[in-house]
Amino acid sequence: MAASENPDRQHTEAAGSPLLITVGAVAEMLGVSINTVWTMDSTGRIPSPIRLGRRCTRWRRNEIESWVAVGCPSRDRWEGMSGR
């Protein structure tokens, strides 16, 4: 399917990057494996994802970038810092 046939992809390309990213994209951004991201999530070492359904989990790109910029604090500390 060409980008012109997929409005979601067209929006992503126009904006530069998606607002919500997959576990694979998080893993790539952090330079770790997908399994490591899931472990970090289950142990509270990464910001909370958004659950869009039983099998659809995404993270906010800007939140991951901000979290890394301040040194990757624990989820509890991050939520305190970000006011969540």
N, CA, C and O atoms as a Maestro MAE file, in Angstrom:
{
 s_m_m2io_version
 :::
 2.0.0
}

f_m_ct {
 s_m_title
 :::
 protein
 m_atom[336] {
  # First column is atom index #
  i_m_mmod_type
  r_m_x_coord
  r_m_y_coord
  r_m_z_coord
  i_m_residue_number
  s_m_chain_name
  s_m_pdb_residue_name
  s_m_pdb_atom_name
  i_m_atomic_number
  :::
  1 25 0.850 -1.180 0.000 1 A "MET " " N  " 7
  2 3 0.000 0.000 0.000 1 A "MET " " CA " 6
  3 2 0.889 1.234 0.000 1 A "MET " " C  " 6
  4 15 1.774 1.348 0.848 1 A "MET " " O  " 8
  5 25 0.685 2.127 -0.895 2 A "ALA " " N  " 7
  6 3 1.459 3.359 -0.983 2 A "ALA " " CA " 6
  7 2 1.053 4.320 0.123 2 A "ALA " " C  " 6
  8 15 -0.064 4.246 0.635 2 A "ALA " " O  " 8
  9 25 1.962 5.225 0.493 3 A "ALA " " N  " 7
  10 3 1.681 6.203 1.553 3 A "ALA " " CA " 6
  11 2 0.423 6.998 1.252 3 A "ALA " " C  " 6
  12 15 -0.323 7.358 2.163 3 A "ALA " " O  " 8
  13 25 0.186 7.276 -0.034 4 A "SER " " N  " 7
  14 3 -0.995 8.063 -0.392 4 A "SER " " CA " 6
  15 2 -2.290 7.287 -0.157 4 A "SER " " C  " 6
  16 15 -3.363 7.885 -0.071 4 A "SER " " O  " 8
  17 25 -2.196 5.944 -0.052 5 A "GLU " " N  " 7
  18 3 -3.368 5.124 0.198 5 A "GLU " " CA " 6
  19 2 -3.629 4.932 1.689 5 A "GLU " " C  " 6
  20 15 -4.707 4.470 2.062 5 A "GLU " " O  " 8
  21 25 -2.679 5.273 2.543 6 A "ASN " " N  " 7
  22 3 -2.803 5.074 3.975 6 A "ASN " " CA " 6
  23 2 -2.749 6.418 4.689 6 A "ASN " " C  " 6
  24 15 -1.663 6.970 4.865 6 A "ASN " " O  " 8
  25 25 -3.901 6.964 5.108 7 A "PRO " " N  " 7
  26 3 -3.920 8.284 5.727 7 A "PRO " " CA " 6
  27 2 -3.109 8.345 7.017 7 A "PRO " " C  " 6
  28 15 -2.539 9.393 7.318 7 A "PRO " " O  " 8
  29 25 -3.036 7.253 7.795 8 A "ASP " " N  " 7
  30 3 -2.245 7.255 9.030 8 A "ASP " " CA " 6
  31 2 -0.772 7.437 8.720 8 A "ASP " " C  " 6
  32 15 -0.085 8.220 9.377 8 A "ASP " " O  " 8
  33 25 -0.291 6.725 7.731 9 A "ARG " " N  " 7
  34 3 1.112 6.832 7.360 9 A "ARG " " CA " 6
  35 2 1.401 8.225 6.802 9 A "ARG " " C  " 6
  36 15 2.450 8.805 7.082 9 A "ARG " " O  " 8
  37 25 0.489 8.744 6.031 10 A "GLN " " N  " 7
  38 3 0.658 10.078 5.468 10 A "GLN " " CA " 6
  39 2 0.783 11.101 6.600 10 A "GLN " " C  " 6
  40 15 1.651 11.972 6.548 10 A "GLN " " O  " 8
  41 25 -0.064 11.005 7.607 11 A "HIS " " N  " 7
  42 3 -0.016 11.923 8.747 11 A "HIS " " CA " 6
  43 2 1.321 11.781 9.477 11 A "HIS " " C  " 6
  44 15 1.932 12.780 9.855 11 A "HIS " " O  " 8
  45 25 1.772 10.548 9.673 12 A "THR " " N  " 7
  46 3 3.038 10.302 10.351 12 A "THR " " CA " 6
  47 2 4.190 10.940 9.589 12 A "THR " " C  " 6
  48 15 5.046 11.594 10.185 12 A "THR " " O  " 8
  49 25 4.214 10.756 8.291 13 A "GLU " " N  " 7
  50 3 5.289 11.324 7.484 13 A "GLU " " CA " 6
  51 2 5.241 12.839 7.493 13 A "GLU " " C  " 6
  52 15 6.285 13.490 7.526 13 A "GLU " " O  " 8
  53 25 4.053 13.408 7.465 14 A "ALA " " N  " 7
  54 3 3.917 14.856 7.469 14 A "ALA " " CA " 6
  55 2 4.370 15.442 8.795 14 A "ALA " " C  " 6
  56 15 4.985 16.508 8.820 14 A "ALA " " O  " 8
  57 25 4.077 14.768 9.886 15 A "ALA " " N  " 7
  58 3 4.436 15.258 11.211 15 A "ALA " " CA " 6
  59 2 5.881 14.935 11.552 15 A "ALA " " C  " 6
  60 15 6.430 15.526 12.483 15 A "ALA " " O  " 8
  61 25 6.509 14.029 10.840 16 A "GLY " " N  " 7
  62 3 7.891 13.669 11.108 16 A "GLY " " CA " 6
  63 2 8.040 12.384 11.893 16 A "GLY " " C  " 6
  64 15 8.932 11.588 11.599 16 A "GLY " " O  " 8
  65 25 7.206 12.163 12.867 17 A "SER " " N  " 7
  66 3 7.256 10.929 13.640 17 A "SER " " CA " 6
  67 2 5.927 10.736 14.365 17 A "SER " " C  " 6
  68 15 5.224 11.706 14.649 17 A "SER " " O  " 8
  69 25 5.587 9.491 14.661 18 A "PRO " " N  " 7
  70 3 4.304 9.240 15.318 18 A "PRO " " CA " 6
  71 2 4.311 9.731 16.761 18 A "PRO " " C  " 6
  72 15 5.364 9.775 17.397 18 A "PRO " " O  " 8
  73 25 3.165 10.092 17.269 19 A "LEU " " N  " 7
  74 3 3.033 10.513 18.663 19 A "LEU " " CA " 6
  75 2 3.151 9.325 19.603 19 A "LEU " " C  " 6
  76 15 3.744 9.431 20.676 19 A "LEU " " O  " 8
  77 25 2.589 8.198 19.201 20 A "LEU " " N  " 7
  78 3 2.640 6.977 20.002 20 A "LEU " " CA " 6
  79 2 3.500 5.961 19.277 20 A "LEU " " C  " 6
  80 15 3.379 5.781 18.065 20 A "LEU " " O  " 8
  81 25 4.371 5.296 20.026 21 A "ILE " " N  " 7
  82 3 5.307 4.367 19.406 21 A "ILE " " CA " 6
  83 2 5.192 2.970 20.010 21 A "ILE " " C  " 6
  84 15 4.769 2.798 21.153 21 A "ILE " " O  " 8
  85 25 5.576 1.993 19.220 22 A "THR " " N  " 7
  86 3 5.501 0.587 19.605 22 A "THR " " CA " 6
  87 2 6.651 0.209 20.524 22 A "THR " " C  " 6
  88 15 7.605 0.967 20.703 22 A "THR " " O  " 8
  89 25 6.538 -0.976 21.101 23 A "VAL " " N  " 7
  90 3 7.615 -1.501 21.946 23 A "VAL " " CA " 6
  91 2 8.906 -1.640 21.132 23 A "VAL " " C  " 6
  92 15 9.997 -1.426 21.659 23 A "VAL " " O  " 8
  93 25 8.784 -1.992 19.866 24 A "GLY " " N  " 7
  94 3 9.974 -2.105 19.014 24 A "GLY " " CA " 6
  95 2 10.666 -0.769 18.824 24 A "GLY " " C  " 6
  96 15 11.895 -0.694 18.832 24 A "GLY " " O  " 8
  97 25 9.881 0.284 18.653 25 A "ALA " " N  " 7
  98 3 10.457 1.620 18.493 25 A "ALA " " CA " 6
  99 2 11.106 2.088 19.790 25 A "ALA " " C  " 6
  100 15 12.160 2.724 19.760 25 A "ALA " " O  " 8
  101 25 10.482 1.779 20.938 26 A "VAL " " N  " 7
  102 3 11.084 2.131 22.229 26 A "VAL " " CA " 6
  103 2 12.413 1.393 22.387 26 A "VAL " " C  " 6
  104 15 13.418 1.983 22.785 26 A "VAL " " O  " 8
  105 25 12.405 0.115 22.077 27 A "ALA " " N  " 7
  106 3 13.630 -0.682 22.182 27 A "ALA " " CA " 6
  107 2 14.732 -0.094 21.311 27 A "ALA " " C  " 6
  108 15 15.879 0.011 21.745 27 A "ALA " " O  " 8
  109 25 14.394 0.283 20.103 28 A "GLU " " N  " 7
  110 3 15.374 0.863 19.193 28 A "GLU " " CA " 6
  111 2 15.904 2.189 19.730 28 A "GLU " " C  " 6
  112 15 17.107 2.444 19.678 28 A "GLU " " O  " 8
  113 25 15.009 3.033 20.247 29 A "MET " " N  " 7
  114 3 15.430 4.321 20.804 29 A "MET " " CA " 6
  115 2 16.399 4.138 21.967 29 A "MET " " C  " 6
  116 15 17.348 4.906 22.119 29 A "MET " " O  " 8
  117 25 16.155 3.113 22.790 30 A "LEU " " N  " 7
  118 3 16.970 2.890 23.981 30 A "LEU " " CA " 6
  119 2 18.180 2.003 23.717 30 A "LEU " " C  " 6
  120 15 19.083 1.912 24.549 30 A "LEU " " O  " 8
  121 25 18.199 1.351 22.560 31 A "GLY " " N  " 7
  122 3 19.312 0.461 22.227 31 A "GLY " " CA " 6
  123 2 19.295 -0.826 23.030 31 A "GLY " " C  " 6
  124 15 20.342 -1.366 23.388 31 A "GLY " " O  " 8
  125 25 18.074 -1.317 23.313 32 A "VAL " " N  " 7
  126 3 17.913 -2.567 24.054 32 A "VAL " " CA " 6
  127 2 16.962 -3.469 23.289 32 A "VAL " " C  " 6
  128 15 16.397 -3.070 22.271 32 A "VAL " " O  " 8
  129 25 16.786 -4.691 23.785 33 A "SER " " N  " 7
  130 3 15.867 -5.620 23.123 33 A "SER " " CA " 6
  131 2 14.423 -5.335 23.524 33 A "SER " " C  " 6
  132 15 14.155 -4.654 24.514 33 A "SER " " O  " 8
  133 25 13.517 -5.865 22.743 34 A "ILE " " N  " 7
  134 3 12.099 -5.753 23.058 34 A "ILE " " CA " 6
  135 2 11.806 -6.411 24.405 34 A "ILE " " C  " 6
  136 15 11.037 -5.876 25.203 34 A "ILE " " O  " 8
  137 25 12.417 -7.570 24.660 35 A "ASN " " N  " 7
  138 3 12.203 -8.235 25.947 35 A "ASN " " CA " 6
  139 2 12.668 -7.356 27.105 35 A "ASN " " C  " 6
  140 15 12.043 -7.356 28.165 35 A "ASN " " O  " 8
  141 25 13.737 -6.622 26.921 36 A "THR " " N  " 7
  142 3 14.215 -5.724 27.968 36 A "THR " " CA " 6
  143 2 13.204 -4.622 28.236 36 A "THR " " C  " 6
  144 15 12.977 -4.262 29.392 36 A "THR " " O  " 8
  145 25 12.589 -4.077 27.184 37 A "VAL " " N  " 7
  146 3 11.571 -3.037 27.378 37 A "VAL " " CA " 6
  147 2 10.409 -3.608 28.178 37 A "VAL " " C  " 6
  148 15 9.924 -2.951 29.100 37 A "VAL " " O  " 8
  149 25 9.947 -4.820 27.850 38 A "TRP " " N  " 7
  150 3 8.839 -5.422 28.601 38 A "TRP " " CA " 6
  151 2 9.236 -5.653 30.051 38 A "TRP " " C  " 6
  152 15 8.417 -5.461 30.949 38 A "TRP " " O  " 8
  153 25 10.482 -6.062 30.296 39 A "THR " " N  " 7
  154 3 10.957 -6.244 31.675 39 A "THR " " CA " 6
  155 2 10.994 -4.909 32.402 39 A "THR " " C  " 6
  156 15 10.580 -4.819 33.558 39 A "THR " " O  " 8
  157 25 11.486 -3.877 31.737 40 A "MET " " N  " 7
  158 3 11.513 -2.540 32.329 40 A "MET " " CA " 6
  159 2 10.097 -2.077 32.670 40 A "MET " " C  " 6
  160 15 9.879 -1.455 33.710 40 A "MET " " O  " 8
  161 25 9.148 -2.374 31.808 41 A "ASP " " N  " 7
  162 3 7.759 -1.992 32.059 41 A "ASP " " CA " 6
  163 2 7.212 -2.739 33.271 41 A "ASP " " C  " 6
  164 15 6.603 -2.133 34.151 41 A "ASP " " O  " 8
  165 25 7.424 -4.033 33.319 42 A "SER " " N  " 7
  166 3 6.842 -4.833 34.411 42 A "SER " " CA " 6
  167 2 7.493 -4.545 35.758 42 A "SER " " C  " 6
  168 15 6.895 -4.810 36.800 42 A "SER " " O  " 8
  169 25 8.708 -4.006 35.751 43 A "THR " " N  " 7
  170 3 9.395 -3.690 37.010 43 A "THR " " CA " 6
  171 2 9.360 -2.200 37.333 43 A "THR " " C  " 6
  172 15 9.976 -1.765 38.306 43 A "THR " " O  " 8
  173 25 8.646 -1.413 36.529 44 A "GLY " " N  " 7
  174 3 8.483 0.008 36.819 44 A "GLY " " CA " 6
  175 2 9.714 0.851 36.568 44 A "GLY " " C  " 6
  176 15 9.939 1.844 37.260 44 A "GLY " " O  " 8
  177 25 10.517 0.468 35.581 45 A "ARG " " N  " 7
  178 3 11.730 1.218 35.282 45 A "ARG " " CA " 6
  179 2 11.630 2.060 34.021 45 A "ARG " " C  " 6
  180 15 12.634 2.584 33.537 45 A "ARG " " O  " 8
  181 25 10.419 2.190 33.486 46 A "ILE " " N  " 7
  182 3 10.184 2.980 32.275 46 A "ILE " " CA " 6
  183 2 8.807 3.641 32.431 46 A "ILE " " C  " 6
  184 15 7.947 3.088 33.116 46 A "ILE " " O  " 8
  185 25 8.578 4.790 31.824 47 A "PRO " " N  " 7
  186 3 7.258 5.419 31.937 47 A "PRO " " CA " 6
  187 2 6.133 4.465 31.521 47 A "PRO " " C  " 6
  188 15 6.320 3.580 30.686 47 A "PRO " " O  " 8
  189 25 4.986 4.668 32.114 48 A "SER " " N  " 7
  190 3 3.829 3.806 31.826 48 A "SER " " CA " 6
  191 2 3.400 3.932 30.372 48 A "SER " " C  " 6
  192 15 3.346 5.032 29.823 48 A "SER " " O  " 8
  193 25 3.097 2.805 29.757 49 A "PRO " " N  " 7
  194 3 2.571 2.850 28.393 49 A "PRO " " CA " 6
  195 2 1.083 3.162 28.397 49 A "PRO " " C  " 6
  196 15 0.440 3.221 29.445 49 A "PRO " " O  " 8
  197 25 0.567 3.356 27.218 50 A "ILE " " N  " 7
  198 3 -0.870 3.538 27.004 50 A "ILE " " CA " 6
  199 2 -1.384 2.229 26.434 50 A "ILE " " C  " 6
  200 15 -0.830 1.707 25.466 50 A "ILE " " O  " 8
  201 25 -2.426 1.705 27.022 51 A "ARG " " N  " 7
  202 3 -3.032 0.470 26.526 51 A "ARG " " CA " 6
  203 2 -4.244 0.854 25.683 51 A "ARG " " C  " 6
  204 15 -5.222 1.402 26.191 51 A "ARG " " O  " 8
  205 25 -4.163 0.559 24.399 52 A "LEU " " N  " 7
  206 3 -5.243 0.897 23.461 52 A "LEU " " CA " 6
  207 2 -6.151 -0.294 23.210 52 A "LEU " " C  " 6
  208 15 -7.039 -0.237 22.359 52 A "LEU " " O  " 8
  209 25 -5.938 -1.331 23.921 53 A "GLY " " N  " 7
  210 3 -6.689 -2.566 23.782 53 A "GLY " " CA " 6
  211 2 -5.904 -3.651 24.471 53 A "GLY " " C  " 6
  212 15 -4.832 -3.396 25.021 53 A "GLY " " O  " 8
  213 25 -6.424 -4.855 24.446 54 A "ARG " " N  " 7
  214 3 -5.732 -5.949 25.137 54 A "ARG " " CA " 6
  215 2 -4.370 -6.238 24.527 54 A "ARG " " C  " 6
  216 15 -3.456 -6.670 25.229 54 A "ARG " " O  " 8
  217 25 -4.225 -6.007 23.242 55 A "ARG " " N  " 7
  218 3 -2.981 -6.363 22.581 55 A "ARG " " CA " 6
  219 2 -2.304 -5.188 21.881 55 A "ARG " " C  " 6
  220 15 -1.454 -5.382 21.011 55 A "ARG " " O  " 8
  221 25 -2.675 -3.993 22.256 56 A "CYS " " N  " 7
  222 3 -2.114 -2.803 21.615 56 A "CYS " " CA " 6
  223 2 -1.556 -1.869 22.687 56 A "CYS " " C  " 6
  224 15 -2.305 -1.159 23.357 56 A "CYS " " O  " 8
  225 25 -0.254 -1.879 22.837 57 A "THR " " N  " 7
  226 3 0.431 -1.059 23.833 57 A "THR " " CA " 6
  227 2 1.344 -0.086 23.113 57 A "THR " " C  " 6
  228 15 2.090 -0.473 22.213 57 A "THR " " O  " 8
  229 25 1.284 1.176 23.510 58 A "ARG " " N  " 7
  230 3 2.121 2.214 22.905 58 A "ARG " " CA " 6
  231 2 2.674 3.119 24.002 58 A "ARG " " C  " 6
  232 15 2.120 3.204 25.098 58 A "ARG " " O  " 8
  233 25 3.768 3.787 23.686 59 A "TRP " " N  " 7
  234 3 4.351 4.795 24.566 59 A "TRP " " CA " 6
  235 2 4.326 6.140 23.864 59 A "TRP " " C  " 6
  236 15 4.367 6.207 22.635 59 A "TRP " " O  " 8
  237 25 4.259 7.199 24.632 60 A "ARG " " N  " 7
  238 3 4.331 8.550 24.068 60 A "ARG " " CA " 6
  239 2 5.790 8.828 23.713 60 A "ARG " " C  " 6
  240 15 6.664 8.782 24.579 60 A "ARG " " O  " 8
  241 25 6.047 9.115 22.442 61 A "ARG " " N  " 7
  242 3 7.422 9.371 21.991 61 A "ARG " " CA " 6
  243 2 8.060 10.492 22.806 61 A "ARG " " C  " 6
  244 15 9.182 10.345 23.289 61 A "ARG " " O  " 8
  245 25 7.352 11.612 22.962 62 A "ASN " " N  " 7
  246 3 7.949 12.749 23.658 62 A "ASN " " CA " 6
  247 2 8.216 12.425 25.123 62 A "ASN " " C  " 6
  248 15 9.156 12.961 25.710 62 A "ASN " " O  " 8
  249 25 7.406 11.559 25.721 63 A "GLU " " N  " 7
  250 3 7.639 11.183 27.113 63 A "GLU " " CA " 6
  251 2 8.900 10.329 27.246 63 A "GLU " " C  " 6
  252 15 9.676 10.521 28.183 63 A "GLU " " O  " 8
  253 25 9.111 9.409 26.340 64 A "ILE " " N  " 7
  254 3 10.328 8.588 26.373 64 A "ILE " " CA " 6
  255 2 11.552 9.479 26.170 64 A "ILE " " C  " 6
  256 15 12.554 9.327 26.869 64 A "ILE " " O  " 8
  257 25 11.474 10.401 25.224 65 A "GLU " " N  " 7
  258 3 12.604 11.315 24.983 65 A "GLU " " CA " 6
  259 2 12.897 12.169 26.215 65 A "GLU " " C  " 6
  260 15 14.060 12.353 26.574 65 A "GLU " " O  " 8
  261 25 11.865 12.688 26.860 66 A "SER " " N  " 7
  262 3 12.050 13.508 28.069 66 A "SER " " CA " 6
  263 2 12.594 12.675 29.217 66 A "SER " " C  " 6
  264 15 13.456 13.137 29.965 66 A "SER " " O  " 8
  265 25 12.104 11.463 29.363 67 A "TRP " " N  " 7
  266 3 12.544 10.540 30.409 67 A "TRP " " CA " 6
  267 2 14.040 10.244 30.263 67 A "TRP " " C  " 6
  268 15 14.776 10.253 31.250 67 A "TRP " " O  " 8
  269 25 14.479 9.983 29.043 68 A "VAL " " N  " 7
  270 3 15.905 9.734 28.800 68 A "VAL " " CA " 6
  271 2 16.724 10.988 29.112 68 A "VAL " " C  " 6
  272 15 17.802 10.893 29.698 68 A "VAL " " O  " 8
  273 25 16.220 12.153 28.728 69 A "ALA " " N  " 7
  274 3 16.944 13.415 28.925 69 A "ALA " " CA " 6
  275 2 17.224 13.711 30.396 69 A "ALA " " C  " 6
  276 15 18.202 14.385 30.718 69 A "ALA " " O  " 8
  277 25 16.364 13.206 31.294 70 A "VAL " " N  " 7
  278 3 16.582 13.462 32.724 70 A "VAL " " CA " 6
  279 2 17.228 12.276 33.440 70 A "VAL " " C  " 6
  280 15 17.277 12.242 34.669 70 A "VAL " " O  " 8
  281 25 17.720 11.313 32.677 71 A "GLY " " N  " 7
  282 3 18.500 10.235 33.277 71 A "GLY " " CA " 6
  283 2 17.784 8.928 33.545 71 A "GLY " " C  " 6
  284 15 18.286 8.108 34.315 71 A "GLY " " O  " 8
  285 25 16.638 8.707 32.942 72 A "CYS " " N  " 7
  286 3 15.900 7.438 33.045 72 A "CYS " " CA " 6
  287 2 15.550 7.054 34.486 72 A "CYS " " C  " 6
  288 15 15.889 5.959 34.933 72 A "CYS " " O  " 8
  289 25 14.872 7.950 35.214 73 A "PRO " " N  " 7
  290 3 14.496 7.601 36.588 73 A "PRO " " CA " 6
  291 2 13.438 6.499 36.616 73 A "PRO " " C  " 6
  292 15 12.829 6.180 35.595 73 A "PRO " " O  " 8
  293 25 13.227 5.924 37.800 74 A "SER " " N  " 7
  294 3 12.179 4.906 37.953 74 A "SER " " CA " 6
  295 2 10.825 5.517 37.615 74 A "SER " " C  " 6
  296 15 10.669 6.738 37.601 74 A "SER " " O  " 8
  297 25 9.852 4.658 37.344 75 A "ARG " " N  " 7
  298 3 8.505 5.123 37.008 75 A "ARG " " CA " 6
  299 2 7.925 5.990 38.124 75 A "ARG " " C  " 6
  300 15 7.348 7.043 37.855 75 A "ARG " " O  " 8
  301 25 8.076 5.554 39.369 76 A "ASP " " N  " 7
  302 3 7.527 6.328 40.491 76 A "ASP " " CA " 6
  303 2 8.160 7.716 40.559 76 A "ASP " " C  " 6
  304 15 7.463 8.715 40.739 76 A "ASP " " O  " 8
  305 25 9.457 7.772 40.416 77 A "ARG " " N  " 7
  306 3 10.145 9.063 40.453 77 A "ARG " " CA " 6
  307 2 9.744 9.920 39.256 77 A "ARG " " C  " 6
  308 15 9.501 11.119 39.391 77 A "ARG " " O  " 8
  309 25 9.679 9.287 38.077 78 A "TRP " " N  " 7
  310 3 9.298 10.003 36.867 78 A "TRP " " CA " 6
  311 2 7.896 10.614 37.012 78 A "TRP " " C  " 6
  312 15 7.682 11.781 36.682 78 A "TRP " " O  " 8
  313 25 6.963 9.823 37.502 79 A "GLU " " N  " 7
  314 3 5.596 10.321 37.662 79 A "GLU " " CA " 6
  315 2 5.545 11.483 38.637 79 A "GLU " " C  " 6
  316 15 4.754 12.409 38.457 79 A "GLU " " O  " 8
  317 25 6.384 11.446 39.676 80 A "GLY " " N  " 7
  318 3 6.471 12.566 40.601 80 A "GLY " " CA " 6
  319 2 7.054 13.802 39.951 80 A "GLY " " C  " 6
  320 15 6.626 14.922 40.230 80 A "GLY " " O  " 8
  321 25 8.034 13.596 39.080 81 A "MET " " N  " 7
  322 3 8.688 14.718 38.392 81 A "MET " " CA " 6
  323 2 7.771 15.334 37.348 81 A "MET " " C  " 6
  324 15 7.745 16.552 37.175 81 A "MET " " O  " 8
  325 25 7.019 14.485 36.651 82 A "SER " " N  " 7
  326 3 6.204 14.957 35.540 82 A "SER " " CA " 6
  327 2 4.785 15.323 35.961 82 A "SER " " C  " 6
  328 15 3.997 15.791 35.139 82 A "SER " " O  " 8
  329 25 4.454 15.114 37.233 83 A "GLY " " N  " 7
  330 3 3.133 15.460 37.719 83 A "GLY " " CA " 6
  331 2 2.026 14.522 37.293 83 A "GLY " " C  " 6
  332 15 0.857 14.907 37.301 83 A "GLY " " O  " 8
  333 25 2.361 13.315 36.927 84 A "ARG " " N  " 7
  334 3 1.346 12.328 36.500 84 A "ARG " " CA " 6
  335 2 0.760 11.634 37.688 84 A "ARG " " C  " 6
  336 15 -0.107 10.774 37.535 84 A "ARG " " O  " 8
  :::
 }
 m_bond[335] {
  # First column is bond index #
  i_m_from
  i_m_to
  i_m_order
  :::
  1 1 2 1
  2 2 3 1
  3 3 4 2
  4 3 5 1
  5 5 6 1
  6 6 7 1
  7 7 8 2
  8 7 9 1
  9 9 10 1
  10 10 11 1
  11 11 12 2
  12 11 13 1
  13 13 14 1
  14 14 15 1
  15 15 16 2
  16 15 17 1
  17 17 18 1
  18 18 19 1
  19 19 20 2
  20 19 21 1
  21 21 22 1
  22 22 23 1
  23 23 24 2
  24 23 25 1
  25 25 26 1
  26 26 27 1
  27 27 28 2
  28 27 29 1
  29 29 30 1
  30 30 31 1
  31 31 32 2
  32 31 33 1
  33 33 34 1
  34 34 35 1
  35 35 36 2
  36 35 37 1
  37 37 38 1
  38 38 39 1
  39 39 40 2
  40 39 41 1
  41 41 42 1
  42 42 43 1
  43 43 44 2
  44 43 45 1
  45 45 46 1
  46 46 47 1
  47 47 48 2
  48 47 49 1
  49 49 50 1
  50 50 51 1
  51 51 52 2
  52 51 53 1
  53 53 54 1
  54 54 55 1
  55 55 56 2
  56 55 57 1
  57 57 58 1
  58 58 59 1
  59 59 60 2
  60 59 61 1
  61 61 62 1
  62 62 63 1
  63 63 64 2
  64 63 65 1
  65 65 66 1
  66 66 67 1
  67 67 68 2
  68 67 69 1
  69 69 70 1
  70 70 71 1
  71 71 72 2
  72 71 73 1
  73 73 74 1
  74 74 75 1
  75 75 76 2
  76 75 77 1
  77 77 78 1
  78 78 79 1
  79 79 80 2
  80 79 81 1
  81 81 82 1
  82 82 83 1
  83 83 84 2
  84 83 85 1
  85 85 86 1
  86 86 87 1
  87 87 88 2
  88 87 89 1
  89 89 90 1
  90 90 91 1
  91 91 92 2
  92 91 93 1
  93 93 94 1
  94 94 95 1
  95 95 96 2
  96 95 97 1
  97 97 98 1
  98 98 99 1
  99 99 100 2
  100 99 101 1
  101 101 102 1
  102 102 103 1
  103 103 104 2
  104 103 105 1
  105 105 106 1
  106 106 107 1
  107 107 108 2
  108 107 109 1
  109 109 110 1
  110 110 111 1
  111 111 112 2
  112 111 113 1
  113 113 114 1
  114 114 115 1
  115 115 116 2
  116 115 117 1
  117 117 118 1
  118 118 119 1
  119 119 120 2
  120 119 121 1
  121 121 122 1
  122 122 123 1
  123 123 124 2
  124 123 125 1
  125 125 126 1
  126 126 127 1
  127 127 128 2
  128 127 129 1
  129 129 130 1
  130 130 131 1
  131 131 132 2
  132 131 133 1
  133 133 134 1
  134 134 135 1
  135 135 136 2
  136 135 137 1
  137 137 138 1
  138 138 139 1
  139 139 140 2
  140 139 141 1
  141 141 142 1
  142 142 143 1
  143 143 144 2
  144 143 145 1
  145 145 146 1
  146 146 147 1
  147 147 148 2
  148 147 149 1
  149 149 150 1
  150 150 151 1
  151 151 152 2
  152 151 153 1
  153 153 154 1
  154 154 155 1
  155 155 156 2
  156 155 157 1
  157 157 158 1
  158 158 159 1
  159 159 160 2
  160 159 161 1
  161 161 162 1
  162 162 163 1
  163 163 164 2
  164 163 165 1
  165 165 166 1
  166 166 167 1
  167 167 168 2
  168 167 169 1
  169 169 170 1
  170 170 171 1
  171 171 172 2
  172 171 173 1
  173 173 174 1
  174 174 175 1
  175 175 176 2
  176 175 177 1
  177 177 178 1
  178 178 179 1
  179 179 180 2
  180 179 181 1
  181 181 182 1
  182 182 183 1
  183 183 184 2
  184 183 185 1
  185 185 186 1
  186 186 187 1
  187 187 188 2
  188 187 189 1
  189 189 190 1
  190 190 191 1
  191 191 192 2
  192 191 193 1
  193 193 194 1
  194 194 195 1
  195 195 196 2
  196 195 197 1
  197 197 198 1
  198 198 199 1
  199 199 200 2
  200 199 201 1
  201 201 202 1
  202 202 203 1
  203 203 204 2
  204 203 205 1
  205 205 206 1
  206 206 207 1
  207 207 208 2
  208 207 209 1
  209 209 210 1
  210 210 211 1
  211 211 212 2
  212 211 213 1
  213 213 214 1
  214 214 215 1
  215 215 216 2
  216 215 217 1
  217 217 218 1
  218 218 219 1
  219 219 220 2
  220 219 221 1
  221 221 222 1
  222 222 223 1
  223 223 224 2
  224 223 225 1
  225 225 226 1
  226 226 227 1
  227 227 228 2
  228 227 229 1
  229 229 230 1
  230 230 231 1
  231 231 232 2
  232 231 233 1
  233 233 234 1
  234 234 235 1
  235 235 236 2
  236 235 237 1
  237 237 238 1
  238 238 239 1
  239 239 240 2
  240 239 241 1
  241 241 242 1
  242 242 243 1
  243 243 244 2
  244 243 245 1
  245 245 246 1
  246 246 247 1
  247 247 248 2
  248 247 249 1
  249 249 250 1
  250 250 251 1
  251 251 252 2
  252 251 253 1
  253 253 254 1
  254 254 255 1
  255 255 256 2
  256 255 257 1
  257 257 258 1
  258 258 259 1
  259 259 260 2
  260 259 261 1
  261 261 262 1
  262 262 263 1
  263 263 264 2
  264 263 265 1
  265 265 266 1
  266 266 267 1
  267 267 268 2
  268 267 269 1
  269 269 270 1
  270 270 271 1
  271 271 272 2
  272 271 273 1
  273 273 274 1
  274 274 275 1
  275 275 276 2
  276 275 277 1
  277 277 278 1
  278 278 279 1
  279 279 280 2
  280 279 281 1
  281 281 282 1
  282 282 283 1
  283 283 284 2
  284 283 285 1
  285 285 286 1
  286 286 287 1
  287 287 288 2
  288 287 289 1
  289 289 290 1
  290 290 291 1
  291 291 292 2
  292 291 293 1
  293 293 294 1
  294 294 295 1
  295 295 296 2
  296 295 297 1
  297 297 298 1
  298 298 299 1
  299 299 300 2
  300 299 301 1
  301 301 302 1
  302 302 303 1
  303 303 304 2
  304 303 305 1
  305 305 306 1
  306 306 307 1
  307 307 308 2
  308 307 309 1
  309 309 310 1
  310 310 311 1
  311 311 312 2
  312 311 313 1
  313 313 314 1
  314 314 315 1
  315 315 316 2
  316 315 317 1
  317 317 318 1
  318 318 319 1
  319 319 320 2
  320 319 321 1
  321 321 322 1
  322 322 323 1
  323 323 324 2
  324 323 325 1
  325 325 326 1
  326 326 327 1
  327 327 328 2
  328 327 329 1
  329 329 330 1
  330 330 331 1
  331 331 332 2
  332 331 333 1
  333 333 334 1
  334 334 335 1
  335 335 336 2
  :::
 }
}
